[in-house]
C-alpha cells in the first residue's frame, strides 16, 4: 500500500505544470531504485537488501537543494537532481564513495556543471518534457530485475594517479609529492591508454622544450624501451617504468609542471600519440561544440570496439580543464570515467543537457578517438611465445593478444618470475581478466623455477579466480592453448612482498645525525625511490655529508643531493667508491635515493653535520642569522662581513619567479639588514644571498 501511495504521489508530482523541488526522502527512494537497477545491469552479485543509503549530502544554493549525493553502503555513490524539471540521475558509481573533504578536481568540474545547469532550469522555470518525465517515472519502479539495456562494462583496469608512485621522472621540486612535480592529468590519462594496449615497445624520435622554472625538459622516445612487464594496474610503491612512460607523455605535450598542479595548454595529445608513440594516423580530436557527429553515438561506436577514449572538459570561459579516460557505458546514456586519481570518484556520468533549452552546462568537451596502434607500420599485437624472465618486484603478464584481439591457437608461453632482492618473503598473483577455452586454454602457476615445482593453481574459463599467494621468491607461470583462437585471453598482476627499507619522504630536523638506505646487513631493494629532507631546527648556513659506506650499482642506482630550490641537483653519486665529504651551502638539503629494477648491492650509510659558520674563508661572510621566521612585515638578516663587499639579496617564489632583488653595496662588519615584505603575499619563499664569489645562503622563509 505504501508503495502504491508513493507511486501515485510521485506521478502527480512530476506532472505538475511547474517545476518543483524534490524532497530528500523522495530522492532517497528513487536513488535506491535506480541504483539497484543499474547494479543488476552491471552483473553485480550484490543482493537488494544490502543496498542502503549510508550517508547523505545536499548541494544547495541559498539553502535550497540543487542536487543530492547519497553514498550506498560501502559500494558507491549516486547524484540525483533536486529539481523535477531536469534529468533525475546525474552520476553514480559502483566502486567509489563520495567524501566531501576529498573532492578531486575532475569530479568537482562535473558537480559544478550539474549545479549550473539545474540552477538555470530553476531560474528560468523550464518545464520537463516527456522524456524527462519518463525518466523520473522509470525510477519509481521497485522491480530490480536486470533489464536488457545496452552496456559495455569498464575495461580499463589500471588505477593510476599523479603523485609519488607515478612522478619520479617528473621535474624535481621539493614542494611536490615525493620531491617531484605531479604528473598532470593529461599525462596520466595518456599513460593509462597506452598501458591498456601495452604499446609501443619503444617510441619514435625525440622532443624537448624549455620550462620557465625547470629548464630544458627532453624525451628520447626512439631509445626508450617501455617496460610493460614492470608496470601493473595498481602500483603500491614508486614505479620507475610507469613514471618514465607518464613523464615522456607530459614532455610531449609541453606540460606546464608545478609541485601541486600540472597542466597542458594546447591540444597536442593526439599528435603526441601519433608522432612519438606510433599510434594510428586516424587518431584525432573531436570537439563537441564544432562537430556534426552525434556525440553519444560516436562514443558508443568506439567503446563497443573496446577502444577507450581520451575525454577532457573545462568550464567556459575558464581554460583550466581536466582529462581522463572513458571506458564504458550503461543505457547508452551514462558513460564511465576513470579519472586517474587512484580510482577516487570513478563512475558513470550523464553528459547531455539536463533539461530542454539548457546550454549543456557551459562545459566545453573534447574526445580523442581511434586510439589504436599503427598496425600498418608496426607489429601489433605481439603475442607471447617462448620463455620470458621478469625481475621487477611488481609487474604484470598477459597472453600478448592485447585487449581487443584473441590469443593465438597452440600458444605455449612461459614466464619465470624472479624478482631482484634477497629479502623477498612471498609472491601474490591477481587476475584482472580471464577468458580462455575451458580446460584447453590453461594458465598454471608454480611455486618455483619450473613445472616440476609445486602447482599452486590451474585456471581456465571465464571466472576470475581469487588471488594466489605463497611464501617464496620465485614463480613459474605457463599458458598453453589448443588449436582454438576464439578467446580473449588473460591478464595477471603480480607483486613480491618486500620490506620497506626506506620511506618515500622522511624529515631530519636535528643538527646532526645518520641515515642509511635501510637494508642493514642485507642488500637494498630494486625499484626504490626514497627522499630525506635535512632541515635542522636551528639557524644553519651549511650541511656537510660524511659518507661512511657506499656501494651501489654504478650509473644505475644513484644518490642525488639537491637543495630545496626546484631542480637544483648539486651532486650525483653512484658506484663502489666512497665519495668525499660534500657540503651544501644552505639551511636545507634534499637526498634522493633511486634504484632500478635489476641487481642489488650492499647500499650506503651517511652521517651529516650542520653549522652556522664555516664559509668565511671563501665568501668573507659568517654567522648569518635570519629572523623572524615565519615573518610578518620585516625580515632581518644579521651577519659578520670581514671584507667590504656588495651582497645581492634575492627572494624567489616556490615556482622560481624572482619577486625581490636588491644589490646592497659596501657592506662590512657586524651588520643587520632589513627587507620590507609589505608588498609580498603570504606564502613560502626562498631567500638567497650571494656575492661576487659564490652563493652565500639559500633559506626558506614563510611570510604570514
ChimeraX attribute file (.defattr): number of C-alpha atoms within 10 A of each C-alpha:
attribute: neighborCount
match mode: 1-to-1
recipient: residues
	/A:1	6
	/A:2	7
	/A:3	11
	/A:4	9
	/A:5	9
	/A:6	13
	/A:7	15
	/A:8	12
	/A:9	11
	/A:10	17
	/A:11	15
	/A:12	10
	/A:13	16
	/A:14	21
	/A:15	16
	/A:16	14
	/A:17	11
	/A:18	13
	/A:19	20
	/A:20	16
	/A:21	16
	/A:22	23
	/A:23	12
	/A:24	18
	/A:25	9
	/A:26	13
	/A:27	21
	/A:28	19
	/A:29	16
	/A:30	21
	/A:31	28
	/A:32	22
	/A:33	20
	/A:34	23
	/A:35	24
	/A:36	25
	/A:37	20
	/A:38	22
	/A:39	20
	/A:40	17
	/A:41	21
	/A:42	16
	/A:43	10
	/A:44	11
	/A:45	8
	/A:46	12
	/A:47	10
	/A:48	15
	/A:49	7
	/A:50	12
	/A:51	18
	/A:52	19
	/A:53	19
	/A:54	12
	/A:55	15
	/A:56	15
	/A:57	16
	/A:58	17
	/A:59	16
	/A:60	14
	/A:61	11
	/A:62	6
	/A:63	8
	/A:64	11
	/A:65	18
	/A:66	23
	/A:67	26
	/A:68	23
	/A:69	26
	/A:70	24
	/A:71	23
	/A:72	25
	/A:73	14
	/A:74	16
	/A:75	16
	/A:76	20
	/A:77	28
	/A:78	27
	/A:79	25
	/A:80	25
	/A:81	27
	/A:82	29
	/A:83	22
	/A:84	26
	/A:85	30
	/A:86	29
	/A:87	25
	/A:88	27
	/A:89	25
	/A:90	23
	/A:91	22
	/A:92	30
	/A:93	24
	/A:94	20
	/A:95	14
	/A:96	18
	/A:97	23
	/A:98	22
	/A:99	15
	/A:100	9
	/A:101	6
	/A:102	9
	/A:103	14
	/A:104	14
	/A:105	14
	/A:106	23
	/A:107	19
	/A:108	12
	/A:109	18
	/A:110	21
	/A:111	18
	/A:112	15
	/A:113	17
	/A:114	25
	/A:115	20
	/A:116	19
	/A:117	23
	/A:118	27
	/A:119	16
	/A:120	18
	/A:121	24
	/A:122	20
	/A:123	9
	/A:124	12
	/A:125	13
	/A:126	19
	/A:127	22
	/A:128	24
	/A:129	14
	/A:130	10
	/A:131	13
	/A:132	20
	/A:133	19
	/A:134	14
	/A:135	14
	/A:136	22
	/A:137	16
	/A:138	13
	/A:139	20
	/A:140	21
	/A:141	14
	/A:142	15
	/A:143	12
	/A:144	17
	/A:145	12
	/A:146	14
	/A:147	12
	/A:148	8
	/A:149	10
	/A:150	13
	/A:151	19
	/A:152	20
	/A:153	17
	/A:154	21
	/A:155	19
	/A:156	22
	/A:157	18
	/A:158	20
	/A:159	18
	/A:160	23
	/A:161	25
	/A:162	25
	/A:163	24
	/A:164	24
	/A:165	21
	/A:166	28
	/A:167	29
	/A:168	28
	/A:169	19
	/A:170	25
	/A:171	24
	/A:172	26
	/A:173	27
	/A:174	23
	/A:175	18
	/A:176	19
	/A:177	21
	/A:178	27
	/A:179	29
	/A:180	25
	/A:181	28
	/A:182	30
	/A:183	33
	/A:184	29
	/A:185	28
	/A:186	27
	/A:187	31
	/A:188	29
	/A:189	31
	/A:190	24
	/A:191	23
	/A:192	27
	/A:193	25
	/A:194	21
	/A:195	21
	/A:196	19
	/A:197	21
	/A:198	23
	/A:199	23
	/A:200	23
	/A:201	17
	/A:202	16
	/A:203	22
	/A:204	16
	/A:205	12
	/A:206	16
	/A:207	16
	/A:208	14
	/A:209	15
	/A:210	12
	/A:211	15
	/A:212	12
	/A:213	16
	/A:214	18
	/A:215	11
	/A:216	10
	/A:217	19
	/A:218	16
	/A:219	21
	/A:220	16
	/A:221	21
	/A:222	14
	/A:223	12
	/A:224	16
	/A:225	15
	/A:226	20
	/A:227	18
	/A:228	21
	/A:229	20
	/A:230	23
	/A:231	26
	/A:232	24
	/A:233	21
	/A:234	17
	/A:235	21
	/A:236	11
	/A:237	17
	/A:238	21
	/A:239	27
	/A:240	24
	/A:241	24
	/A:242	26
	/A:243	25
	/A:244	22
	/A:245	26
	/A:246	29
	/A:247	26
	/A:248	29
	/A:249	28
	/A:250	29
	/A:251	23
	/A:252	26
	/A:253	23
	/A:254	22
	/A:255	23
	/A:256	19
	/A:257	26
	/A:258	24
	/A:259	23
	/A:260	16
	/A:261	14
	/A:262	18
	/A:263	22
	/A:264	23
	/A:265	12
	/A:266	9
	/A:267	11
	/A:268	14
	/A:269	24
	/A:270	23
	/A:271	17
	/A:272	19
	/A:273	25
	/A:274	20
	/A:275	18
	/A:276	22
	/A:277	24
	/A:278	21
	/A:279	25
	/A:280	20
	/A:281	17
	/A:282	15
	/A:283	19
	/A:284	18
	/A:285	18
	/A:286	18
	/A:287	17
	/A:288	16
	/A:289	11
	/A:290	8
	/A:291	9
	/A:292	9
	/A:293	11
	/A:294	9
	/A:295	17
	/A:296	15
	/A:297	12
	/A:298	13
	/A:299	22
	/A:300	22
	/A:301	11
	/A:302	17
	/A:303	23
	/A:304	16
	/A:305	10
	/A:306	18
	/A:307	24
	/A:308	26
	/A:309	24
	/A:310	24
	/A:311	23
	/A:312	21
	/A:313	21
	/A:314	20
	/A:315	18
	/A:316	13
	/A:317	9
	/A:318	9
	/A:319	12
	/A:320	12
	/A:321	21
	/A:322	22
	/A:323	27
	/A:324	26
	/A:325	26
	/A:326	27
	/A:327	28
	/A:328	28
	/A:329	24
	/A:330	20
	/A:331	14
	/A:332	16
	/A:333	16
	/A:334	21
	/A:335	26
	/A:336	23
	/A:337	27
	/A:338	28
	/A:339	27
	/A:340	26
	/A:341	20
	/A:342	17
	/A:343	18
	/A:344	20
	/A:345	27
	/A:346	26
	/A:347	27
	/A:348	24
	/A:349	22
	/A:350	19
	/A:351	19
	/A:352	16
	/A:353	17
	/A:354	25
	/A:355	23
	/A:356	17
	/A:357	12
	/A:358	18
	/A:359	15
	/A:360	18
	/A:361	21
	/A:362	15
	/A:363	24
	/A:364	18
	/A:365	20
	/A:366	21
	/A:367	23
	/A:368	20
	/A:369	21
	/A:370	19
	/A:371	23
	/A:372	21
	/A:373	25
	/A:374	19
	/A:375	12
	/A:376	9
	/A:377	10
	/A:378	13
	/A:379	13
	/A:380	20
	/A:381	20
	/A:382	13
	/A:383	16
	/A:384	20
	/A:385	16
	/A:386	10
	/A:387	14
	/A:388	15
	/A:389	13
	/A:390	21
	/A:391	20
	/A:392	26
	/A:393	27
	/A:394	26
	/A:395	26
	/A:396	21
	/A:397	22
	/A:398	24
	/A:399	26
	/A:400	22
	/A:401	20
	/A:402	21
	/A:403	22
	/A:404	13
	/A:405	15
	/A:406	21
	/A:407	27
	/A:408	23
	/A:409	15
	/A:410	15
	/A:411	22
	/A:412	17
	/A:413	20
	/A:414	22
	/A:415	22
	/A:416	19
	/A:417	25
	/A:418	21
	/A:419	27
	/A:420	22
	/A:421	23
	/A:422	13
	/A:423	16
	/A:424	19
	/A:425	15
	/A:426	15
	/A:427	24
	/A:428	17
	/A:429	19
	/A:430	17
	/A:431	19
	/A:432	18
	/A:433	20
	/A:434	22
	/A:435	20
	/A:436	25
	/A:437	19
	/A:438	13
	/A:439	13
	/A:440	17
	/A:441	26
	/A:442	21
	/A:443	23
	/A:444	17
	/A:445	22
	/A:446	21
	/A:447	23
	/A:448	20
	/A:449	17
	/A:450	18
	/A:451	16
	/A:452	10
	/A:453	13
	/A:454	14
	/A:455	16
	/A:456	15
	/A:457	13
	/A:458	15
	/A:459	20
	/A:460	22
	/A:461	19
	/A:462	16
	/A:463	13
	/A:464	15
	/A:465	17
	/A:466	9
	/A:467	12
	/A:468	14
	/A:469	16
	/A:470	15
	/A:471	13
	/A:472	16
	/A:473	23
	/A:474	22
	/A:475	25
	/A:476	24
	/A:477	24
	/A:478	21
	/A:479	25
	/A:480	18
	/A:481	22
	/A:482	15
	/A:483	11
	/A:484	16
	/A:485	18
	/A:486	14
	/A:487	19
	/A:488	21
	/A:489	29
	/A:490	28
	/A:491	19
	/A:492	18
	/A:493	23
	/A:494	25
	/A:495	20
	/A:496	26
	/A:497	18
	/A:498	18
	/A:499	13
	/A:500	13
	/A:501	15
	/A:502	20
	/A:503	15
	/A:504	20
	/A:505	17
	/A:506	15
	/A:507	12
	/A:508	17
	/A:509	14
	/A:510	14
	/A:511	17
	/A:512	16
	/A:513	14
	/A:514	14
	/A:515	13
	/A:516	18
	/A:517	21
	/A:518	18
	/A:519	18
	/A:520	13
	/A:521	8
	/A:522	14
	/A:523	20
	/A:524	27
	/A:525	31
	/A:526	22
	/A:527	22
	/A:528	22
	/A:529	23
	/A:530	22
	/A:531	22
	/A:532	22
	/A:533	20
	/A:534	25
	/A:535	21
	/A:536	20
	/A:537	11
	/A:538	14
	/A:539	19
	/A:540	24
	/A:541	24
	/A:542	22
	/A:543	24
	/A:544	17
	/A:545	21
	/A:546	18
	/A:547	17
	/A:548	15
	/A:549	16
	/A:550	21
	/A:551	18
	/A:552	23
	/A:553	18
	/A:554	12
	/A:555	11
	/A:556	15
	/A:557	24
	/A:558	18
	/A:559	22
	/A:560	16
	/A:561	22
	/A:562	23
	/A:563	23
	/A:564	25
	/A:565	24
	/A:566	23
	/A:567	18
	/A:568	15
	/A:569	16
	/A:570	14
	/A:571	12
	/A:572	14
	/A:573	18
	/A:574	18
	/A:575	18
	/A:576	16
	/A:577	12
	/A:578	15
	/A:579	15
	/A:580	10
	/A:581	13
	/A:582	15
	/A:583	17
	/A:584	21
	/A:585	24
	/A:586	23
	/A:587	24
	/A:588	24
	/A:589	26
	/A:590	25
	/A:591	20
	/A:592	21
	/A:593	20
	/A:594	18
	/A:595	22
	/A:596	19
	/A:597	23
	/A:598	18
	/A:599	18
	/A:600	21
	/A:601	19
	/A:602	19
	/A:603	23
	/A:604	22
	/A:605	17
	/A:606	16
	/A:607	16
	/A:608	19
	/A:609	17
	/A:610	26
	/A:611	20
	/A:612	18
	/A:613	14
	/A:614	15
	/A:615	17
	/A:616	15
	/A:617	9
	/A:618	11
	/A:619	19
	/A:620	18
	/A:621	24
	/A:622	21
	/A:623	19
	/A:624	20
	/A:625	17
	/A:626	20
	/A:627	14
	/A:628	15
	/A:629	13
	/A:630	13
	/A:631	16
	/A:632	15
	/A:633	13
	/A:634	15
	/A:635	18
	/A:636	16
	/A:637	16
	/A:638	16
	/A:639	18
	/A:640	18
	/A:641	19
	/A:642	16
	/A:643	14
	/A:644	13
	/A:645	16
	/A:646	15
	/A:647	19
	/A:648	16
	/A:649	18
	/A:650	17
	/A:651	23
	/A:652	18
	/A:653	17
	/A:654	21
	/A:655	18
	/A:656	16
	/A:657	12
	/A:658	13
	/A:659	12
	/A:660	16
	/A:661	14
	/A:662	11
	/A:663	13
	/A:664	13
	/A:665	11
	/A:666	10
	/A:667	16
	/A:668	16
	/A:669	12
	/A:670	14
	/A:671	12
	/A:672	13
	/A:673	14
	/A:674	12
	/A:675	14
	/A:676	12
	/A:677	16
	/A:678	11
	/A:679	9
	/A:680	16
	/A:681	10
	/A:682	13
	/A:683	12
	/A:684	16
	/A:685	23
	/A:686	20
	/A:687	19
	/A:688	18
	/A:689	18
	/A:690	17
	/A:691	17
	/A:692	11
	/A:693	9
	/A:694	11
	/A:695	15
	/A:696	24
	/A:697	20
	/A:698	24
	/A:699	21
	/A:700	21
	/A:701	19
	/A:702	15
	/A:703	20
	/A:704	14
